[in-house]
Amino acid sequence: MYKKTLFFFLLITSFFASITYAEESVNYLLTAASKGDIETVSAILESGGNPNTKDEDGVTALMYAARKDMDKIVALLIKKGAAVNATENNGWTALMFAAKKNYVRSVQLL
């Protein structure tokens, strides 16, 4: 009985740990893209991070990078498969965010 209980506990613990890690990796990717931290963005994507993850408002890492003119991150995310035409909850795309602020390089990439 003890072994079954221990096994169940370890199984549940590892399940919740993986959920927590997945949520944290989303936040790290979005934060890194917003701050221009290309090394972290690259590391997350290389380790299997999804370039199309969204926050609660539907904003993707590409949108965060585009609205702050992080053109190197925009290029990296596109190269890694970020959906250029994805929209956030209000219908805005990464291109719209970049164009609004006249970020020419990001607009050209998008």
SULTASUL-V926408 format. One line per field, one symbol per residue. ss: DSSP state (A for helix, B for strand, O for the rest). psi: psi as a letter, one per 40 degrees, with the letter a starting at -180 (. if undefined). burial: # if it has 9 or more other ideal C-beta (glycine too) atoms within 8 Angstrom, else .. A space follows every 10 residues. Layout:
# SULTASUL-V926408
ss=???
psi=???
burial=???
This chain:
# SULTASUL-V926408
ss=OAAAAAAAAA AAAAAAAAAA AAAAAAAAAA AAAAAOOAAA AAAAAAOOOO OOOBOOOOOB AAAAAAOOOO AAAAAAAAAO OOOOOOOOOO OOOAAAAAAA OOOAAAAAAO
psi=dddddddddd dddddddddd dddddddddd ddddefgddd ddddddeeih eeiiaeeehi ddddddeefg ddddddddde ehhdeiiade eiiddddddd efgdddddd.
burial=.......... .......... ....###### ####.###.# ##.##...#. ####...### #######.## #.######.. .#.#.###.. ..###.###. ..#..##.##
